Amino acid sequence: MTDSMFAVFVAAALALIVTSVRGFSRAGGTDPSAEARSVTLALYGCGVAVLTLALFIAKT
């Protein structure tokens, strides 16, 4: 059960980070709000990744 929870968290983190990278590639440097959204998504993705790592360490 917990293994599937870790898989979902990792998939969510990867999805957020990939979406952020795609947003950075489309931003073009002219729209600061698009870059800000990409940074926000990247931070959320990193936060989910750190949370997943902490839960994994606590489990083992």
All heavy atoms as a GROMACS GRO file, in nm:
protein
  425
    1MET      N    1   0.082  -0.120   0.000
    1MET     CA    2   0.000   0.000   0.000
    1MET      C    3   0.086   0.126   0.000
    1MET      O    4   0.062   0.218  -0.076
    1MET     CB    5  -0.093  -0.004   0.122
    1MET     CG    6  -0.177   0.117   0.140
    1MET     SD    7  -0.301   0.126   0.012
    1MET     CE    8  -0.386   0.271   0.057
    2THR      N    9   0.186   0.130   0.088
    2THR     CA   10   0.269   0.250   0.094
    2THR      C   11   0.358   0.262  -0.028
    2THR      O   12   0.394   0.375  -0.065
    2THR     CB   13   0.357   0.249   0.221
    2THR    OG1   14   0.437   0.131   0.223
    2THR    CG2   15   0.272   0.256   0.345
    3ASP      N   16   0.393   0.150  -0.091
    3ASP     CA   17   0.474   0.157  -0.212
    3ASP      C   18   0.399   0.229  -0.324
    3ASP      O   19   0.458   0.307  -0.399
    3ASP     CB   20   0.516   0.018  -0.259
    3ASP     CG   21   0.613  -0.047  -0.163
    3ASP    OD1   22   0.679   0.026  -0.087
    3ASP    OD2   23   0.623  -0.171  -0.163
    4SER      N   24   0.270   0.203  -0.334
    4SER     CA   25   0.192   0.271  -0.438
    4SER      C   26   0.177   0.420  -0.404
    4SER      O   27   0.174   0.504  -0.494
    4SER     CB   28   0.056   0.205  -0.454
    4SER     OG   29  -0.017   0.212  -0.334
    5MET      N   30   0.171   0.454  -0.275
    5MET     CA   31   0.165   0.594  -0.235
    5MET      C   32   0.294   0.666  -0.275
    5MET      O   33   0.288   0.778  -0.327
    5MET     CB   34   0.143   0.606  -0.084
    5MET     CG   35   0.135   0.749  -0.034
    5MET     SD   36   0.118   0.762   0.144
    5MET     CE   37   0.276   0.703   0.200
    6PHE      N   38   0.408   0.602  -0.252
    6PHE     CA   39   0.535   0.661  -0.294
    6PHE      C   40   0.540   0.679  -0.444
    6PHE      O   41   0.589   0.781  -0.494
    6PHE     CB   42   0.654   0.576  -0.248
    6PHE     CG   43   0.676   0.581  -0.099
    6PHE    CD1   44   0.699   0.464  -0.029
    6PHE    CD2   45   0.676   0.700  -0.030
    6PHE    CE1   46   0.720   0.467   0.107
    6PHE    CE2   47   0.697   0.704   0.106
    6PHE     CZ   48   0.719   0.587   0.175
    7ALA      N   49   0.490   0.582  -0.518
    7ALA     CA   50   0.490   0.592  -0.664
    7ALA      C   51   0.404   0.709  -0.711
    7ALA      O   52   0.441   0.781  -0.803
    7ALA     CB   53   0.440   0.461  -0.725
    8VAL      N   54   0.291   0.730  -0.646
    8VAL     CA   55   0.204   0.842  -0.684
    8VAL      C   56   0.272   0.975  -0.653
    8VAL      O   57   0.268   1.068  -0.735
    8VAL     CB   58   0.068   0.831  -0.610
    8VAL    CG1   59  -0.012   0.959  -0.624
    8VAL    CG2   60  -0.010   0.713  -0.663
    9PHE      N   61   0.337   0.986  -0.537
    9PHE     CA   62   0.406   1.109  -0.502
    9PHE      C   63   0.520   1.138  -0.599
    9PHE      O   64   0.542   1.252  -0.641
    9PHE     CB   65   0.460   1.104  -0.360
    9PHE     CG   66   0.356   1.132  -0.254
    9PHE    CD1   67   0.369   1.078  -0.128
    9PHE    CD2   68   0.246   1.211  -0.280
    9PHE    CE1   69   0.275   1.103  -0.030
    9PHE    CE2   70   0.152   1.238  -0.184
    9PHE     CZ   71   0.166   1.183  -0.057
   10VAL      N   72   0.597   1.035  -0.635
   10VAL     CA   73   0.708   1.054  -0.729
   10VAL      C   74   0.655   1.095  -0.866
   10VAL      O   75   0.710   1.185  -0.931
   10VAL     CB   76   0.794   0.926  -0.738
   10VAL    CG1   77   0.891   0.932  -0.853
   10VAL    CG2   78   0.868   0.904  -0.607
   11ALA      N   79   0.547   1.033  -0.910
   11ALA     CA   80   0.488   1.069  -1.039
   11ALA      C   81   0.437   1.214  -1.036
   11ALA      O   82   0.454   1.287  -1.135
   11ALA     CB   83   0.375   0.973  -1.073
   12ALA      N   84   0.378   1.255  -0.926
   12ALA     CA   85   0.330   1.393  -0.915
   12ALA      C   86   0.446   1.492  -0.918
   12ALA      O   87   0.438   1.596  -0.985
   12ALA     CB   88   0.248   1.410  -0.788
   13ALA      N   89   0.554   1.460  -0.847
   13ALA     CA   90   0.670   1.549  -0.847
   13ALA      C   91   0.730   1.560  -0.987
   13ALA      O   92   0.762   1.669  -1.034
   13ALA     CB   93   0.775   1.498  -0.748
   14LEU      N   94   0.743   1.446  -1.055
   14LEU     CA   95   0.797   1.449  -1.191
   14LEU      C   96   0.707   1.526  -1.286
   14LEU      O   97   0.755   1.602  -1.371
   14LEU     CB   98   0.819   1.307  -1.241
   14LEU     CG   99   0.939   1.233  -1.183
   14LEU    CD1  100   0.940   1.089  -1.232
   14LEU    CD2  101   1.067   1.303  -1.219
   15ALA      N  102   0.577   1.510  -1.272
   15ALA     CA  103   0.483   1.582  -1.358
   15ALA      C  104   0.495   1.733  -1.337
   15ALA      O  105   0.494   1.810  -1.434
   15ALA     CB  106   0.341   1.534  -1.333
   16LEU      N  107   0.506   1.776  -1.212
   16LEU     CA  108   0.520   1.919  -1.184
   16LEU      C  109   0.650   1.975  -1.240
   16LEU      O  110   0.652   2.083  -1.300
   16LEU     CB  111   0.511   1.945  -1.034
   16LEU     CG  112   0.374   1.932  -0.971
   16LEU    CD1  113   0.386   1.934  -0.820
   16LEU    CD2  114   0.283   2.043  -1.018
   17ILE      N  115   0.758   1.901  -1.224
   17ILE     CA  116   0.887   1.949  -1.272
   17ILE      C  117   0.891   1.950  -1.425
   17ILE      O  118   0.941   2.044  -1.486
   17ILE     CB  119   1.001   1.866  -1.211
   17ILE    CG1  120   1.008   1.895  -1.061
   17ILE    CG2  121   1.134   1.896  -1.277
   17ILE    CD1  122   1.102   1.807  -0.983
   18VAL      N  123   0.837   1.847  -1.489
   18VAL     CA  124   0.834   1.844  -1.636
   18VAL      C  125   0.747   1.957  -1.690
   18VAL      O  126   0.784   2.024  -1.788
   18VAL     CB  127   0.786   1.706  -1.686
   18VAL    CG1  128   0.751   1.709  -1.832
   18VAL    CG2  129   0.893   1.602  -1.660
   19THR      N  130   0.634   1.983  -1.627
   19THR     CA  131   0.549   2.094  -1.669
   19THR      C  132   0.623   2.226  -1.653
   19THR      O  133   0.611   2.315  -1.739
   19THR     CB  134   0.419   2.096  -1.586
   19THR    OG1  135   0.355   1.970  -1.598
   19THR    CG2  136   0.326   2.205  -1.632
   20SER      N  137   0.700   2.239  -1.548
   20SER     CA  138   0.777   2.360  -1.526
   20SER      C  139   0.882   2.378  -1.636
   20SER      O  140   0.901   2.488  -1.688
   20SER     CB  141   0.845   2.355  -1.390
   20SER     OG  142   0.936   2.460  -1.376
   21VAL      N  143   0.951   2.270  -1.670
   21VAL     CA  144   1.054   2.278  -1.775
   21VAL      C  145   0.990   2.317  -1.908
   21VAL      O  146   1.044   2.400  -1.982
   21VAL     CB  147   1.129   2.144  -1.785
   21VAL    CG1  148   1.214   2.138  -1.910
   21VAL    CG2  149   1.215   2.124  -1.662
   22ARG      N  150   0.876   2.259  -1.939
   22ARG     CA  151   0.807   2.295  -2.063
   22ARG      C  152   0.764   2.441  -2.061
   22ARG      O  153   0.769   2.510  -2.162
   22ARG     CB  154   0.688   2.204  -2.085
   22ARG     CG  155   0.730   2.062  -2.123
   22ARG     CD  156   0.616   1.968  -2.141
   22ARG     NE  157   0.514   2.022  -2.227
   22ARG     CZ  158   0.389   1.978  -2.231
   22ARG    NH1  159   0.352   1.879  -2.151
   22ARG    NH2  160   0.302   2.032  -2.313
   23GLY      N  161   0.722   2.491  -1.946
   23GLY     CA  162   0.684   2.631  -1.934
   23GLY      C  163   0.802   2.724  -1.953
   23GLY      O  164   0.791   2.829  -2.016
   24PHE      N  165   0.920   2.685  -1.899
   24PHE     CA  166   1.040   2.765  -1.919
   24PHE      C  167   1.079   2.770  -2.066
   24PHE      O  168   1.122   2.873  -2.116
   24PHE     CB  169   1.158   2.708  -1.839
   24PHE     CG  170   1.169   2.764  -1.701
   24PHE    CD1  171   1.179   2.680  -1.592
   24PHE    CD2  172   1.171   2.900  -1.679
   24PHE    CE1  173   1.190   2.730  -1.465
   24PHE    CE2  174   1.182   2.952  -1.552
   24PHE     CZ  175   1.192   2.866  -1.444
   25SER      N  176   1.065   2.659  -2.136
   25SER     CA  177   1.105   2.658  -2.276
   25SER      C  178   1.011   2.743  -2.362
   25SER      O  179   1.053   2.794  -2.466
   25SER     CB  180   1.109   2.515  -2.329
   25SER     OG  181   0.979   2.459  -2.335
   26ARG      N  182   0.887   2.760  -2.319
   26ARG     CA  183   0.791   2.840  -2.395
   26ARG      C  184   0.789   2.987  -2.352
   26ARG      O  185   0.732   3.070  -2.422
   26ARG     CB  186   0.650   2.784  -2.378
   26ARG     CG  187   0.625   2.663  -2.462
   26ARG     CD  188   0.478   2.630  -2.460
   26ARG     NE  189   0.463   2.491  -2.418
   26ARG     CZ  190   0.373   2.446  -2.336
   26ARG    NH1  191   0.286   2.527  -2.284
   26ARG    NH2  192   0.368   2.319  -2.304
   27ALA      N  193   0.846   3.018  -2.238
   27ALA     CA  194   0.833   3.154  -2.183
   27ALA      C  195   0.896   3.258  -2.274
   27ALA      O  196   0.840   3.365  -2.294
   27ALA     CB  197   0.894   3.160  -2.044
   28GLY      N  198   1.011   3.230  -2.330
   28GLY     CA  199   1.073   3.323  -2.424
   28GLY      C  200   1.133   3.447  -2.363
   28GLY      O  201   1.186   3.531  -2.434
   29GLY      N  202   1.126   3.465  -2.235
   29GLY     CA  203   1.190   3.578  -2.170
   29GLY      C  204   1.112   3.709  -2.176
   29GLY      O  205   1.153   3.807  -2.117
   30THR      N  206   1.000   3.716  -2.247
   30THR     CA  207   0.927   3.841  -2.258
   30THR      C  208   0.814   3.852  -2.156
   30THR      O  209   0.769   3.961  -2.127
   30THR     CB  210   0.867   3.857  -2.399
   30THR    OG1  211   0.781   3.746  -2.425
   30THR    CG2  212   0.976   3.862  -2.504
   31ASP      N  213   0.771   3.738  -2.103
   31ASP     CA  214   0.658   3.739  -2.009
   31ASP      C  215   0.704   3.693  -1.872
   31ASP      O  216   0.720   3.573  -1.849
   31ASP     CB  217   0.546   3.649  -2.062
   31ASP     CG  218   0.420   3.656  -1.979
   31ASP    OD1  219   0.410   3.747  -1.894
   31ASP    OD2  220   0.332   3.571  -1.998
   32PRO      N  221   0.728   3.785  -1.780
   32PRO     CA  222   0.775   3.746  -1.647
   32PRO      C  223   0.675   3.660  -1.570
   32PRO      O  224   0.713   3.578  -1.489
   32PRO     CB  225   0.799   3.877  -1.575
   32PRO     CG  226   0.792   3.984  -1.676
   32PRO     CD  227   0.721   3.929  -1.795
   33SER      N  228   0.546   3.678  -1.596
   33SER     CA  229   0.448   3.600  -1.521
   33SER      C  230   0.453   3.452  -1.562
   33SER      O  231   0.429   3.364  -1.480
   33SER     CB  232   0.307   3.655  -1.540
   33SER     OG  233   0.267   3.644  -1.675
   34ALA      N  234   0.486   3.424  -1.687
   34ALA     CA  235   0.500   3.284  -1.731
   34ALA      C  236   0.620   3.220  -1.664
   34ALA      O  237   0.615   3.103  -1.624
   34ALA     CB  238   0.514   3.278  -1.883
   35GLU      N  239   0.728   3.295  -1.651
   35GLU     CA  240   0.845   3.243  -1.581
   35GLU      C  241   0.815   3.222  -1.433
   35GLU      O  242   0.860   3.124  -1.374
   35GLU     CB  243   0.963   3.337  -1.598
   35GLU     CG  244   1.017   3.338  -1.740
   35GLU     CD  245   1.136   3.431  -1.756
   35GLU    OE1  246   1.182   3.486  -1.653
   35GLU    OE2  247   1.181   3.447  -1.869
   36ALA      N  248   0.739   3.312  -1.375
   36ALA     CA  249   0.703   3.298  -1.233
   36ALA      C  250   0.618   3.174  -1.211
   36ALA      O  251   0.636   3.103  -1.112
   36ALA     CB  252   0.630   3.422  -1.185
   37ARG      N  253   0.524   3.146  -1.302
   37ARG     CA  254   0.443   3.024  -1.290
   37ARG      C  255   0.532   2.900  -1.301
   37ARG      O  256   0.511   2.803  -1.229
   37ARG     CB  257   0.336   3.022  -1.398
   37ARG     CG  258   0.216   3.107  -1.368
   37ARG     CD  259   0.102   3.081  -1.464
   37ARG     NE  260   0.138   3.109  -1.603
   37ARG     CZ  261   0.124   3.228  -1.661
   37ARG    NH1  262   0.077   3.328  -1.591
   37ARG    NH2  263   0.158   3.245  -1.786
   38SER      N  264   0.630   2.904  -1.390
   38SER     CA  265   0.719   2.789  -1.406
   38SER      C  266   0.804   2.767  -1.281
   38SER      O  267   0.824   2.654  -1.239
   38SER     CB  268   0.810   2.809  -1.528
   38SER     OG  269   0.734   2.811  -1.646
   39VAL      N  270   0.851   2.875  -1.223
   39VAL     CA  271   0.930   2.864  -1.100
   39VAL      C  272   0.843   2.809  -0.988
   39VAL      O  273   0.886   2.723  -0.909
   39VAL     CB  274   0.992   2.999  -1.062
   39VAL    CG1  275   1.051   2.995  -0.922
   39VAL    CG2  276   1.098   3.039  -1.162
   40THR      N  277   0.719   2.856  -0.978
   40THR     CA  278   0.628   2.807  -0.875
   40THR      C  279   0.603   2.658  -0.891
   40THR      O  280   0.607   2.584  -0.792
   40THR     CB  281   0.495   2.884  -0.882
   40THR    OG1  282   0.521   3.022  -0.867
   40THR    CG2  283   0.401   2.839  -0.774
   41LEU      N  284   0.579   2.613  -1.014
   41LEU     CA  285   0.558   2.469  -1.037
   41LEU      C  286   0.683   2.389  -1.002
   41LEU      O  287   0.674   2.280  -0.945
   41LEU     CB  288   0.519   2.444  -1.183
   41LEU     CG  289   0.377   2.481  -1.220
   41LEU    CD1  290   0.357   2.461  -1.371
   41LEU    CD2  291   0.277   2.399  -1.143
   42ALA      N  292   0.799   2.442  -1.035
   42ALA     CA  293   0.924   2.373  -1.001
   42ALA      C  294   0.941   2.362  -0.850
   42ALA      O  295   0.982   2.257  -0.798
   42ALA     CB  296   1.043   2.445  -1.064
   43LEU      N  297   0.908   2.468  -0.778
   43LEU     CA  298   0.919   2.463  -0.631
   43LEU      C  299   0.819   2.364  -0.571
   43LEU      O  300   0.853   2.292  -0.476
   43LEU     CB  301   0.898   2.602  -0.573
   43LEU     CG  302   1.011   2.701  -0.600
   43LEU    CD1  303   0.972   2.840  -0.549
   43LEU    CD2  304   1.140   2.655  -0.537
   44TYR      N  305   0.697   2.361  -0.624
   44TYR     CA  306   0.601   2.262  -0.577
   44TYR      C  307   0.650   2.120  -0.604
   44TYR      O  308   0.637   2.032  -0.520
   44TYR     CB  309   0.464   2.282  -0.643
   44TYR     CG  310   0.386   2.400  -0.593
   44TYR    CD1  311   0.292   2.462  -0.674
   44TYR    CD2  312   0.404   2.450  -0.465
   44TYR    CE1  313   0.219   2.571  -0.630
   44TYR    CE2  314   0.331   2.558  -0.420
   44TYR     CZ  315   0.240   2.618  -0.503
   44TYR     OH  316   0.168   2.725  -0.457
   45GLY      N  317   0.706   2.099  -0.722
   45GLY     CA  318   0.759   1.967  -0.756
   45GLY      C  319   0.872   1.926  -0.664
   45GLY      O  320   0.878   1.811  -0.618
   46CYS      N  321   0.961   2.019  -0.635
   46CYS     CA  322   1.071   1.990  -0.542
   46CYS      C  323   1.019   1.964  -0.401
   46CYS      O  324   1.070   1.877  -0.330
   46CYS     CB  325   1.172   2.103  -0.543
   46CYS     SG  326   1.265   2.115  -0.696
   47GLY      N  327   0.918   2.038  -0.363
   47GLY     CA  328   0.857   2.016  -0.231
   47GLY      C  329   0.795   1.878  -0.219
   47GLY      O  330   0.812   1.810  -0.118
   48VAL      N  331   0.725   1.836  -0.323
   48VAL     CA  332   0.666   1.702  -0.322
   48VAL      C  333   0.775   1.595  -0.321
   48VAL      O  334   0.765   1.493  -0.252
   48VAL     CB  335   0.570   1.683  -0.442
   48VAL    CG1  336   0.525   1.539  -0.455
   48VAL    CG2  337   0.451   1.774  -0.428
   49ALA      N  338   0.883   1.619  -0.396
   49ALA     CA  339   0.994   1.524  -0.397
   49ALA      C  340   1.060   1.512  -0.260
   49ALA      O  341   1.091   1.402  -0.214
   49ALA     CB  342   1.097   1.564  -0.503
   50VAL      N  343   1.080   1.625  -0.192
   50VAL     CA  344   1.140   1.623  -0.058
   50VAL      C  345   1.046   1.555   0.041
   50VAL      O  346   1.091   1.476   0.127
   50VAL     CB  347   1.176   1.766  -0.013
   50VAL    CG1  348   1.211   1.772   0.134
   50VAL    CG2  349   1.290   1.820  -0.097
   51LEU      N  350   0.918   1.581   0.031
   51LEU     CA  351   0.821   1.515   0.118
   51LEU      C  352   0.823   1.364   0.097
   51LEU      O  353   0.820   1.286   0.194
   51LEU     CB  354   0.680   1.570   0.091
   51LEU     CG  355   0.566   1.500   0.164
   51LEU    CD1  356   0.574   1.529   0.313
   51LEU    CD2  357   0.433   1.543   0.108
   52THR      N  358   0.831   1.322  -0.028
   52THR     CA  359   0.836   1.179  -0.058
   52THR      C  360   0.962   1.116   0.000
   52THR      O  361   0.957   1.007   0.057
   52THR     CB  362   0.831   1.157  -0.211
   52THR    OG1  363   0.713   1.219  -0.262
   52THR    CG2  364   0.828   1.009  -0.244
   53LEU      N  365   1.075   1.186  -0.014
   53LEU     CA  366   1.199   1.133   0.041
   53LEU      C  367   1.192   1.122   0.192
   53LEU      O  368   1.234   1.022   0.251
   53LEU     CB  369   1.315   1.223   0.000
   53LEU     CG  370   1.453   1.184   0.052
   53LEU    CD1  371   1.492   1.047  -0.004
   53LEU    CD2  372   1.555   1.288   0.016
   54ALA      N  373   1.133   1.222   0.257
   54ALA     CA  374   1.119   1.218   0.403
   54ALA      C  375   1.029   1.104   0.447
   54ALA      O  376   1.059   1.033   0.545
   54ALA     CB  377   1.065   1.350   0.454
   55LEU      N  378   0.920   1.082   0.377
   55LEU     CA  379   0.831   0.970   0.411
   55LEU      C  380   0.900   0.836   0.389
   55LEU      O  381   0.883   0.743   0.468
   55LEU     CB  382   0.704   0.978   0.328
   55LEU     CG  383   0.607   1.091   0.364
   55LEU    CD1  384   0.493   1.096   0.263
   55LEU    CD2  385   0.555   1.072   0.503
   56PHE      N  386   0.979   0.827   0.282
   56PHE     CA  387   1.051   0.702   0.255
   56PHE      C  388   1.153   0.674   0.364
   56PHE      O  389   1.165   0.561   0.411
   56PHE     CB  390   1.119   0.710   0.117
   56PHE     CG  391   1.194   0.586   0.082
   56PHE    CD1  392   1.125   0.471   0.042
   56PHE    CD2  393   1.332   0.582   0.089
   56PHE    CE1  394   1.194   0.357   0.010
   56PHE    CE2  395   1.400   0.468   0.057
   56PHE     CZ  396   1.333   0.355   0.017
   57ILE      N  397   1.225   0.777   0.406
   57ILE     CA  398   1.325   0.759   0.512
   57ILE      C  399   1.255   0.722   0.644
   57ILE      O  400   1.304   0.637   0.719
   57ILE     CB  401   1.411   0.884   0.525
   57ILE    CG1  402   1.502   0.898   0.404
   57ILE    CG2  403   1.494   0.883   0.654
   57ILE    CD1  404   1.577   1.029   0.396
   58ALA      N  405   1.144   0.785   0.673
   58ALA     CA  406   1.072   0.757   0.797
   58ALA      C  407   1.017   0.614   0.796
   58ALA      O  408   1.007   0.551   0.902
   58ALA     CB  409   0.959   0.856   0.815
   59LYS      N  410   0.983   0.563   0.679
   59LYS     CA  411   0.927   0.429   0.669
   59LYS      C  412   1.034   0.321   0.691
   59LYS      O  413   1.006   0.217   0.747
   59LYS     CB  414   0.860   0.409   0.533
   59LYS     CG  415   0.801   0.272   0.515
   59LYS     CD  416   0.748   0.254   0.374
   59LYS     CE  417   0.692   0.116   0.359
   59LYS     NZ  418   0.783   0.026   0.292
   60THR      N  419   1.156   0.350   0.645
   60THR     CA  420   1.261   0.247   0.655
   60THR      C  421   1.338   0.255   0.782
   60THR      O  422   1.328   0.332   0.866
   60THR     CB  423   1.360   0.258   0.537
   60THR    OG1  424   1.417   0.387   0.536
   60THR    CG2  425   1.291   0.231   0.408
   0.00000   0.00000   0.00000
